[in-house]
Amino acid sequence: MTDDAAHTELHERRDRARDEDIDAAFEAALAPAIGFMHLDAAFTDYSAARVVITPVPFDGTTCYRPGAREGAQAIISASRNLELYDAELRRSPYVVGIHTLRPVEIINGDAEAMVNRIEYVTGRLLDAGKFVVTLGGDHLTSIGAIRAFAQRHAGMSVLQFDAHADLRDEYEGAHYSAATIMRRTLEVCPRTAQVGIRSLSEPEAQLVEQRHLPLWLASDIHAQSAGGRRDWINEVVAALSDEVYITFDIDAFDPSLVPGTGTPEPGGLGWYDAMDLLSEVARRKRIIGCDVVELSPLLDDHISPVVAAKLVYKLIGLALPA
């Protein structure tokens, strides 16, 4: 090595060392990257985290009022004000590690391509051994994730919390839509259970009857609860296979609890209706993944994101008892 080359290499080494010192100093002075919950870096590292949060800011097939594209970020922001300790589970679910992925890049004007991209991303994460939590976005988001799970978990079932049956074969000429999510789900996963439903078309009702699809109306759940009965919980759990994927449209809740959704329906589930069922599913089955969709913070940017964030953290805690 010539003297000039040695001199250049020495300066380059010094520059690299100085840059590393500057980077470390900057890192120490700045807040951590904004991810789900307010966690120290040791619990957000991708390689060690068991959970990966996948934000999907897409609402290209919303049926009524848009805004769900902002839902994932609103959930993440609200989560940072939650307690890490869960008083009901009596533990801190975050210790399994929770990494928040950068948002999936949206594809405008091509719902099928968007579904394929979500399926690809989810599949890569599953192959890496991660527990995947997808945050929408409108409900179309879910089918990409469900397809990826179905390819890797033969015999799984899907538990849908929703105000709407979403069983149309097409909606306004579109095969892929937030209104067709469960019809597309049946094509890859024929075992489903639908809970909290209070809106469906006549053809959807006929399909439910013809195929004997397990579906629980919110009105029936309320009627049982008013009579002091909870038979519906055992019925739902019995309809599921051992491995369960949960898709949770936030409009399953009554709009008095979650007004921030694009297609609200009166008469929805209460918080503990959902928690009681989820707890029993977690106790008797294995939750393999989940999504939470249809939060629209443009319609309510305070209470609704907090409820959705609490729901996501609860799902993680129930699915992964550590």
Buried (B, 14 or more C-beta within 10 A) or exposed (E): EEEEEEEEEEEEEEEEEEEEEEEEEEEEEEEEEEBBBBBEEEBBEEEEBBBBBBBBBBBBBBBEBBBBBBBBBBBBBBBBEBEBEBEEBEBBBBEBBBBBBEBBEBBEEEBBEBBBBBBBBBBEBBEEEBBBBBBBBBBBBBBBBBBBBBEEBEEBBBBBBBBBBBBBEEBEEBEBBBBBBBBBBBEBBEBBBBBBBBBBBEEBBEBBEEEEBBBBBBEEBBEBBEEEEBEBBEEBBEBBBEBBBBBBBBBBBBBEBBBBBBBBBEBBBBBEBBBBBBBBBBEEBEBBBBBBBBBBBBBBBEBBBBBBBBBBBBBBBBBBEE
